Amino acid sequence: MPVAGCSAATTGQAKAAPLTAAPSSQAPDPLEPLGKEPHNKGQDAPSAHASLPRDEVLHALAAASPIPLLISRQSDGEILYCNEKLAALIGMPVAELVGRRTPDFYDDPRDRSAMVEELRRQGRIRDRETFLRSCEGAPIWVVCNIEPFLLDGEALLLTALFDVTRRKQIEARLQDSEARFRGFVENASEIVFALDDNGLFT
């Protein structure tokens, strides 16, 4: 069933702060807070450099990522942040995805319960195949990686998805073709065999 409130996905580009090279031989940490200078041994005064706000760096990394990413609340699955790749995968604009709940997009809601249980037992999720539904109800197979973290005391989940829908479709067609061929051979009234280019049985 299509997800309620679905509309066509839009594309956008995140604006990243310009990078400025540091004059010192030691490269600065781009995630240093604004105004904080690195400590350089053997120097009385640290060399000046431009620091990047942490939030802007993280947003730029997510926007540049070639895979769908989202941050959701562990307790109820509410999406707090996602990138354009996820919007394209689901078929819904980022502005509409934020605030939705991840269980809305599982083909089987029990899959999320199983993931939460796996998180509880193992602490993270690695390379788990999951069946989702797009905004229009189209099937989406993904390989899912989830890393939990705390922000201001709240349990959140960073999720990365890799779309394997096309691979799953090819596998299904191959299995169907093999099943039909096997049925033909097993029910044939005449002898069926195959030869290679050298005339040998295969």
C-alpha positions, 0 to 999 in steps of 0.5 A: 500500500502506498504511504499516506502523504506521498509526493514526488521527491525533490533534489537539493544540495547542501551548502558546505563551508569553504575549506581554508588550508592551515599554514602549519605543517600539522593539518587541523581537525575540521571538527574543532569548535570555532575559535579553538586553536590546536596545540602545537609543540615547540611554539609559543603561539598556535598558528591561526586556521579556519575551523569548521562548525561540526554541524556543517561538516556532518551535514556536508558529509551526509549530503555528499554520501552516495548512499541513503542515510538517516538518523532516527529516534530509537524509541519510536523510529521518528526520522530526525534527519535524512539526506537526499539519497534516502528521499530518492529511494523512498520517493518522498521529499526530505521535508516530508520524510523528517517527522515520519516514523521508520516503521511506516516503510517496513513491508513487515512491521515485525522486521523493525522489532527484530532489528531492535532486538538484534541491536539490544543483543549485539550493540549494532547491525551490520549487513542485514537484508531488509524488505521495505516499501517506497512511498508508492508501495513499490518493493525495496530490498536494502542492506542495512547498517545501524549504529546507535549513539546518544545525543543529549541523553537520547538514544538515536540510530544512524542508519545507512542503506544500500539498495539491492533491489535490482540484484534481488530481482535478477536472482528471482528471475534466475530462480524462476528460470531454473525452476521452469527448466528443471520442471521441463526436464523432469516431465519430458517424455523424451531424453533431454541432454546438453552438449558443449562446443566440443560435442561433450555432455555437460 
